């Protein structure tokens, strides 16, 4: 295709190839691409602000941050400045009651005029990009000093996007749909992945800024430290958990979560189900990944219950109407006997054995921060006879266990609802 801006009579061609570990990612070689990185499309992070005014200065290098990379004769331009500032603004403004952003390093007089207690300077550190776009990284250097220019803390935050980690929290249906989108909008997807690396850094800052040891110590010395969530500023009792909202389903096994979701939604009456993926934006940054905020029924239930103690947190939870958090885990055991041998004409033999699926559920109730454990076990026989081609015969033990556990959870939730009406 003609290159944009090429001289008349000069034609540049782009050669498509499929690269490495991300089999769906085709790179167009010999072209220049300006990667479009989207700005944040989420609300204010769900954390309680510190009671002080903070001056923020983004370095000139950060505001104009561009990375130009060359791979296989291709030129990629990443305009990182604007999205970085937008994401960092989101994280930092949520951490303080008031933020004053300077486009230059402010003087002591300028800070005093704005009533700023300290100055935080943010600069870019490093950008990492793999040709397959399965791993991306964006690092930022932060320096905090008090009003008098005395250093308080200095640290670096490494934001990252890892496709394997991301696929672990993204629903399987969306993972499958992404493969086709990569083929039709390669650079759009790369831009989104870059934004996710920046988002990861912003999440770490949102959660970790006040927990940096030197920052924490400084805040304590000035009696300005507050926990991330859960300042008890509510004056009235919170009774909104008395109704039945959606169930939040969490776990490490995507297939089991999908199986359990179907079982609960097909229950009579149906049980509305939501997932951490559905809540990533509305409850940012508490469902980003396990590095930032550990998951699990008990951990999540207690965290959300703590969030509900603040006016800001209670309003946000009221919007998503959560009550129950259910953590599902799967313990499978398979034993086998027999043999299957390759021959000149195909395969010959038979193998058989037992298959056992044990599903465990921990139900966290946000209304009283209790956790109930449930367990269902299903067993069956499997066999693989082979005459030319192997034909697996596998019992649906996991599906049956999901159905049984879904019915048990439904009965438990109905029982709680009936007790509350009495």
C-alpha positions in Angstrom: 0.0 0.0 0.0 1.3 3.6 -0.6 3.1 5.0 2.4 1.5 8.1 3.9 3.6 11.1 3.1 5.7 9.2 0.5 7.1 11.0 -2.5 5.2 10.7 -5.7 6.2 7.6 -7.6 7.6 6.0 -4.4 5.6 3.0 -3.1 6.3 1.2 0.2 4.8 -2.2 0.7 3.9 -3.9 3.9 4.6 -7.6 4.3 2.4 -9.4 6.8 3.9 -12.1 9.0 2.6 -14.0 12.1 5.0 -13.7 15.0 5.8 -16.2 17.8 3.8 -16.8 21.0 0.8 -14.6 20.1 -0.2 -16.6 17.0 -3.0 -14.2 16.0 -0.8 -11.1 16.0 0.3 -10.3 12.5 2.8 -7.5 12.1 2.9 -5.4 9.0 6.5 -5.0 8.1 8.1 -2.0 6.5 5.4 0.5 7.7 5.3 3.2 10.3 2.5 2.9 12.8 1.4 5.5 15.4 0.0 3.3 18.2 -3.2 4.8 19.5 -3.3 4.5 23.3 -6.8 5.1 24.8 -7.3 7.4 27.8 -9.0 6.1 30.9 -12.7 5.3 30.6 -13.3 4.6 34.3 -14.5 6.5 37.3 -12.6 7.8 40.3 -10.8 5.0 42.2 -12.6 3.6 45.2 -10.3 4.7 47.9 -10.6 7.3 50.7 -8.5 10.5 50.2 -5.8 11.7 52.6 -6.7 15.0 54.3 -4.1 17.2 52.7 -3.4 19.2 49.5 -0.6 17.8 47.3 1.3 19.6 44.6 2.0 17.4 41.5 4.6 18.1 38.9 4.8 15.9 35.8 8.3 16.2 34.3 8.6 17.6 30.7 9.9 14.2 29.7 6.8 12.5 30.9 4.4 15.0 29.3 6.1 14.6 25.9 7.0 10.9 26.4 7.2 9.1 23.0 8.9 5.8 22.3 10.0 4.8 18.8 10.8 1.2 18.3 12.0 -0.8 15.3 11.1 -4.4 14.8 11.5 -6.5 11.6 11.9 -3.3 9.6 8.7 -1.9 11.1 8.6 1.5 13.0 6.3 1.8 15.9 5.6 5.1 17.7 4.1 5.0 21.2 2.8 8.4 22.4 2.9 7.6 26.1 2.8 11.1 27.5 -0.9 12.0 27.5 -2.3 8.6 28.6 0.3 8.4 31.3 -0.7 11.8 32.7 -4.4 10.9 32.5 -4.0 7.6 34.4 -1.6 9.0 37.0 -4.0 12.0 37.5 -6.8 9.5 38.2 -4.7 7.6 40.8 -3.2 10.6 42.5 -6.3 12.8 42.7 -8.1 10.0 44.4 -5.4 9.8 47.1 -5.7 13.4 48.3 -8.5 15.8 49.2 -7.0 18.4 46.9 -4.4 18.2 44.1 -2.7 21.1 42.4 -1.0 20.2 39.1 1.9 22.3 38.0 3.3 22.2 34.5 6.7 23.2 35.9 8.6 22.5 39.2 6.8 24.9 41.6 8.6 27.2 44.0 8.1 27.2 47.7 6.1 30.4 47.4 3.8 28.8 44.7 3.2 25.8 46.9 2.5 27.9 50.0 0.0 30.0 48.0 -1.9 26.8 47.0 -1.7 25.5 50.6 0.2 22.4 49.4 1.8 20.3 52.1 4.2 18.5 49.8 5.4 18.1 46.2 5.3 14.9 44.2 7.3 14.8 41.0 6.6 12.0 38.5 9.0 11.1 35.6 9.1 8.2 33.1 11.5 5.5 33.8 11.3 2.8 31.1 9.1 1.3 28.5 9.3 -2.4 27.5 7.6 -3.9 24.5 7.8 -7.4 23.1 7.4 -7.9 19.4 4.5 -10.3 20.0 2.8 -7.7 22.3 2.2 -10.4 24.9 4.2 -8.5 27.5 4.4 -4.7 27.9 5.8 -2.5 30.7 5.7 1.1 31.7 7.7 2.3 34.7 7.5 5.6 36.6 9.8 7.3 39.0 8.2 9.2 41.9 9.9 11.7 44.3 8.0 13.1 47.3 9.4 16.1 49.2 7.9 18.4 51.8 7.1 22.0 51.5 10.6 23.0 52.4 12.1 20.8 49.6 13.4 18.1 52.0 13.1 14.6 50.4 10.6 12.3 52.0 10.5 9.3 49.7 11.7 8.1 46.3 10.6 5.0 44.5 9.7 3.4 41.1 6.5 1.8 40.1 6.6 -0.9 37.3 3.3 -1.2 35.5 2.9 -4.3 33.3 0.6 -6.1 30.9 1.0 -9.9 30.7 -1.3 -11.6 28.2 -1.3 -14.9 30.1 -2.2 -13.2 33.4 -4.8 -11.0 31.7 -6.4 -14.0 30.0 -6.6 -15.6 33.5 -9.0 -12.9 34.7 -10.8 -12.3 31.4 -13.8 -14.5 30.5 -13.0 -17.3 28.1 -15.6 -16.0 25.6 -13.8 -12.6 25.4 -10.4 -14.3 25.0 -11.7 -16.2 22.0 -13.2 -13.0 20.5 -10.0 -11.2 20.9 -8.1 -13.4 18.5 -10.2 -12.3 15.5 -10.0 -8.6 16.6 -6.2 -8.8 16.6 -6.2 -9.8 12.9 -8.5 -6.9 11.9 -7.2 -4.2 14.3 -3.7 -5.2 15.3 -2.4 -1.8 16.3 -5.6 -0.9 18.1 -5.2 -4.0 20.3 -1.5 -3.1 20.9 -2.6 0.3 22.0 -5.1 -1.2 24.4 -2.4 -3.5 25.8 -0.2 -0.5 26.3 -2.9 1.3 28.2 -3.4 -1.7 30.4 0.3 -1.6 31.4 -0.1 2.1 32.3 -3.4 1.2 34.1 -1.4 -1.4 36.2 1.0 1.3 37.3 -1.8 3.6 38.2 -3.5 0.9 40.2 -0.3 0.3 42.1 0.0 4.0 42.9 -3.6 4.2 43.9 -3.2 1.4 46.4 0.4 1.7 47.3 1.3 5.3 47.6 0.4 5.9 51.2 1.8 2.4 52.1 5.3 3.2 51.0 7.2 2.9 54.2 8.8 6.4 54.1 5.5 8.0 53.0 3.5 6.1 55.6 6.0 7.3 58.3 5.8 10.9 57.1 2.0 10.9 57.1 1.9 9.4 60.6 4.3 12.1 61.9 2.0 14.8 60.6 -1.2 13.0 61.7 -2.4 12.8 58.1 -2.5 9.0 57.6 -5.8 7.4 56.7 -6.5 3.8 55.6 -7.3 3.2 51.9 -10.9 2.4 52.5 -13.3 2.3 55.4 -13.2 5.6 57.2 -16.3 5.3 59.4 -18.0 8.6 58.3 -21.5 7.1 58.0 -24.0 8.3 60.6 -26.9 6.0 59.9 -27.0 2.2 59.9 -26.6 0.5 56.5 -29.5 -1.8 55.9 -29.2 -2.1 52.1 -27.7 -5.6 52.4 -31.0 -7.1 53.6 -32.2 -7.7 50.0 -30.8 -10.1 47.5 -28.4 -8.5 45.1 -26.1 -10.3 42.6 -23.7 -13.0 43.6 -20.0 -12.2 43.0 -18.3 -15.4 41.8 -14.5 -15.7 42.2 -12.0 -18.5 41.6 -8.9 -19.6 39.7 -10.4 -22.1 37.4 -12.2 -20.4 34.5 -14.0 -23.5 33.3 -15.4 -24.2 36.8 -16.5 -20.5 37.2 -18.3 -20.8 33.8 -19.9 -24.0 34.9 -21.0 -22.6 38.2 -22.3 -19.4 36.6 -24.6 -21.5 34.3 -25.8 -23.6 37.3 -26.7 -20.5 39.4 -28.3 -18.6 36.5 -30.4 -21.7 35.6 -31.4 -22.3 39.2 -35.1 -21.9 40.1 -35.5 -19.0 40.8 -32.5 -17.8 38.9 -29.6 -16.3 40.8 -28.0 -13.2 39.3 -24.2 -13.6 38.9 -21.5 -11.1 38.4 -17.7 -11.5 38.2 -14.6 -9.6 39.2 -14.2 -8.8 35.5 -17.6 -7.1 35.5 -16.5 -5.0 38.5 -13.0 -4.0 37.4 -14.0 -0.5 36.3 -16.8 0.3 38.8 -14.7 -0.8 41.8 -11.2 0.2 40.5 -8.6 -0.8 41.7 -9.8 -3.7 43.9 -10.3 -6.3 41.2 -7.3 -5.6 38.9 -5.2 -8.7 39.8 -3.9 -10.6 42.7 -0.6 -8.6 42.8 -2.6 -5.5 43.6 -5.5 -6.8 45.6 -5.7 -10.5 46.7 -9.0 -12.1 45.9 -11.0 -14.9 47.6 -14.4 -15.0 49.2 -13.3 -14.1 52.7 -10.8 -11.4 51.7 -13.2 -9.8 49.2 -16.2 -9.9 51.6 -14.3 -8.3 54.4 -12.8 -5.7 52.0 -16.2 -4.8 50.5 -17.7 -4.7 54.0 -15.0 -2.2 55.1 -15.6 -0.1 52.0 -19.3 0.1 52.9 -18.4 1.9 56.1 -17.5 5.1 54.2 -20.0 7.3 52.5 -18.2 7.2 49.2 -17.8 3.4 49.3 -21.3 2.8 50.4 -22.7 4.8 47.4 -20.5 2.9 45.0 -21.5 -0.5 46.4 -25.1 0.5 46.3 -24.8 1.0 42.5 -23.5 -2.5 42.0 -25.8 -3.9 44.7 -23.5 -6.7 45.9 -24.3 -8.9 48.9 -22.7 -12.3 48.4 -19.2 -13.3 47.4 -18.7 -17.0 46.5 -15.2 -18.4 46.0 -15.3 -21.7 44.0 -12.3 -24.2 43.8 -12.1 -27.6 42.1 -10.1 -30.6 43.3 -10.0 -33.3 40.5 -8.5 -36.7 40.7 -8.1 -39.1 37.7 -6.8 -42.7 38.0 -6.2 -44.9 35.0 -5.3 -48.4 33.7 -4.8 -50.2 30.4 -2.9 -49.3 27.3 -3.2 -47.7 23.9 -0.5 -48.5 21.3 0.3 -46.9 18.0 0.4 -49.4 15.1 0.9 -49.1 11.3 -2.9 -48.9 10.8 -3.7 -46.5 13.7 -4.1 -47.0 17.5 -5.1 -50.2 19.3 -6.0 -50.9 22.9 -8.2 -49.6 25.8 -7.6 -47.4 28.8 -10.0 -46.9 31.7 -10.2 -45.5 35.2 -12.0 -43.4 37.7 -12.6 -39.6 37.7 -13.5 -37.6 40.8 -14.5 -33.9 40.9 -14.8 -32.2 44.3 -16.1 -28.6 44.2 -15.7 -26.4 47.2 -17.6 -23.1 47.8 -17.0 -20.4 50.4 -19.9 -18.0 50.7 -19.1 -14.6 52.1 -22.1 -12.5 53.3 -21.4 -8.8 53.2 -24.3 -8.1 55.6 -22.5 -9.6 58.5 -19.0 -10.6 57.1 -19.5 -14.3 57.7 -18.3 -17.1 55.5 -20.0 -20.5 55.0 -18.2 -23.4 53.5 -19.9 -26.0 51.2 -18.6 -29.1 49.4 -19.9 -31.4 46.7 -18.2 -34.5 45.3 -19.1 -36.5 42.2 -17.4 -39.6 40.8 -17.6 -41.6 37.6 -15.8 -44.0 35.3 -14.0 -43.1 32.1 -12.7 -45.2 29.2 -10.9 -44.7 25.9 -11.3 -47.6 23.5 -9.0 -47.4 20.5 -9.4 -49.2 17.2 -7.7 -47.1 14.5 -8.8 -43.9 16.3 -9.1 -43.4 20.1 -12.7 -42.5 21.3 -12.7 -40.9 24.8 -15.7 -41.7 27.0 -15.6 -39.2 29.9 -18.3 -38.9 32.5 -19.7 -35.4 33.1 -18.7 -35.3 36.8 -17.7 -31.7 36.8 -21.0 -30.6 35.2 -23.0 -32.7 37.7 -20.9 -31.4 40.6 -21.7 -27.8 39.4 -25.4 -28.5 39.3 -25.4 -30.0 42.7 -23.4 -27.2 44.3 -25.4 -24.6 42.5 -28.6 -26.1 43.9 -27.1 -26.2 47.4 -26.0 -22.6 47.2 -29.5 -21.6 45.9 -31.1 -23.3 48.9 -28.7 -21.7 51.3 -29.4 -18.2 49.9 -33.1 -18.8 49.9 -32.9 -20.0 53.5 -31.1 -16.8 54.6 -33.7 -14.7 52.8 -36.6 -16.5 54.5 -34.9 -16.1 58.0 -34.6 -12.4 57.4 -38.3 -12.1 56.6 -39.4 -13.8 59.8 
